[in-house]
Amino acid sequence: MNRSACVVVLIAVLAGALTGCGGAMSRGIKDFHKGRYPEAVVELMAVEPAQADRSAESKARYALYRGLTHLALGDTESAQRWVAEAKALWDGDHGLLDRKEQGRLLSGWESLGHEPGEWGNEELARRGLGPRR
């Protein structure tokens, strides 16, 4: 293989590695929107380790969709943990989620039995959970 072919292959491999986690997260979110919750949770769980190095926006979206997916699957304990984490992140920066995602966050929070004013950080502290860093 000549040098330019090696460079092209290396760039393709690196690009795939850099976008792989975002791609899997996007697939998980798309699966969620299509009602394929078991597939969505598998995709989202696969990218969880990479979230530590992601932006705050990515972390908030990940936690939101991870929580909503668990909620759709009837796993309220996991849903509580992830929806509360998404809310705690959003509390720190309201620009992390768009308007539709903010609505999903509130709906998820209320579906878990919380009042709209009972948001995130207090619930995380009460359960001994905290936002993952």
C-alpha positions as CSV (number, residue, x, y, z in Angstrom):
1,M,0.0,0.0,0.0
2,N,1.5,3.4,-0.9
3,R,1.8,6.2,1.5
4,S,-1.2,8.3,0.2
5,A,-3.4,5.2,0.5
6,C,-2.2,4.6,4.0
7,V,-3.0,8.2,4.9
8,V,-6.5,7.9,3.5
9,V,-7.1,4.7,5.5
10,L,-5.8,6.3,8.7
11,I,-8.0,9.3,8.2
12,A,-11.1,7.1,7.6
13,V,-10.3,5.0,10.7
14,L,-9.8,8.1,12.9
15,A,-13.0,9.7,11.6
16,G,-14.9,6.6,12.4
17,A,-13.5,6.4,15.9
18,L,-14.2,10.0,16.6
19,T,-17.8,9.8,15.3
20,G,-18.6,6.3,16.5
21,C,-19.9,7.3,19.9
22,G,-21.9,10.2,18.5
23,G,-23.3,7.9,15.8
24,A,-24.3,5.3,18.3
25,M,-25.9,8.0,20.5
26,S,-27.8,9.4,17.5
27,R,-29.0,5.9,16.6
28,G,-30.2,5.4,20.2
29,I,-32.1,8.6,20.1
30,K,-33.6,7.8,16.7
31,D,-34.6,4.3,18.0
32,F,-36.3,6.0,20.9
33,H,-38.3,8.3,18.6
34,K,-39.3,5.3,16.5
35,G,-40.5,3.5,19.6
36,R,-37.7,0.8,19.5
37,Y,-36.9,1.1,23.2
38,P,-35.0,-2.1,23.6
39,E,-32.7,-1.2,20.7
40,A,-32.4,2.4,22.0
41,V,-31.3,1.4,25.5
42,V,-28.7,-1.0,24.1
43,E,-27.3,1.7,21.8
44,L,-27.3,4.3,24.6
45,M,-25.7,1.9,27.2
46,A,-22.9,1.2,24.7
47,V,-21.8,4.8,24.6
48,E,-22.1,5.5,28.3
49,P,-18.4,5.2,29.0
50,A,-17.6,7.8,26.3
51,Q,-19.9,10.4,27.9
52,A,-17.3,11.5,30.5
53,D,-15.3,13.2,27.7
54,R,-18.3,14.7,25.9
55,S,-19.7,18.3,26.1
56,A,-22.3,19.3,28.7
57,E,-24.9,19.4,25.9
58,S,-24.1,15.9,24.9
59,K,-24.2,14.7,28.5
60,A,-27.6,16.3,29.1
61,R,-29.1,14.9,25.9
62,Y,-27.6,11.4,26.7
63,A,-29.0,11.5,30.3
64,L,-32.4,12.7,29.0
65,Y,-32.9,10.0,26.4
66,R,-31.4,7.3,28.5
67,G,-33.9,8.2,31.2
68,L,-36.8,8.4,28.9
69,T,-35.9,5.1,27.3
70,H,-35.8,3.4,30.7
71,L,-39.1,5.0,31.5
72,A,-40.7,3.7,28.3
73,L,-39.4,0.2,29.2
74,G,-40.9,0.4,32.7
75,D,-37.6,0.7,34.6
76,T,-38.6,3.6,36.8
77,E,-35.5,3.3,39.1
78,S,-33.1,3.8,36.2
79,A,-35.4,6.3,34.6
80,Q,-35.4,8.4,37.8
81,R,-31.6,8.4,38.0
82,W,-31.1,9.5,34.4
83,V,-33.9,12.0,34.2
84,A,-32.8,13.6,37.4
85,E,-29.2,13.8,36.0
86,A,-30.5,15.4,32.8
87,K,-32.4,17.9,34.9
88,A,-29.4,18.7,37.2
89,L,-27.3,19.4,34.1
90,W,-30.0,21.5,32.6
91,D,-30.4,23.4,35.9
92,G,-26.8,24.6,35.4
93,D,-27.3,25.7,31.8
94,H,-30.8,26.1,30.3
95,G,-29.2,26.2,26.8
96,L,-28.2,22.5,26.9
97,L,-31.5,21.3,25.7
98,D,-33.8,22.7,23.0
99,R,-37.4,23.5,23.6
100,K,-38.7,20.1,22.6
101,E,-36.2,18.3,24.8
102,Q,-37.0,20.6,27.7
103,G,-40.7,19.6,27.3
104,R,-39.6,15.9,27.2
105,L,-37.6,16.5,30.4
106,L,-40.6,18.0,32.2
107,S,-42.9,15.3,30.9
108,G,-40.5,12.6,32.1
109,W,-40.1,14.2,35.4
110,E,-43.8,14.5,36.0
111,S,-44.3,10.9,34.7
112,L,-42.0,9.8,37.5
113,G,-44.4,11.3,40.0
114,H,-42.7,14.6,40.7
115,E,-44.2,18.0,40.7
116,P,-42.9,20.5,38.1
117,G,-41.2,22.6,40.8
118,E,-39.4,19.6,42.4
119,W,-36.5,19.6,40.0
120,G,-33.2,17.7,39.8
121,N,-30.5,18.5,42.3
122,E,-32.7,18.0,45.4
123,E,-33.9,14.7,44.2
124,L,-30.4,13.5,43.3
125,A,-29.1,14.4,46.7
126,R,-32.1,12.7,48.4
127,R,-31.3,9.5,46.6
128,G,-27.5,9.7,47.2
129,L,-26.9,10.2,43.5
130,G,-25.1,13.0,41.8
131,P,-24.5,14.1,38.3
132,R,-21.7,12.0,36.7
133,R,-18.6,13.9,35.9
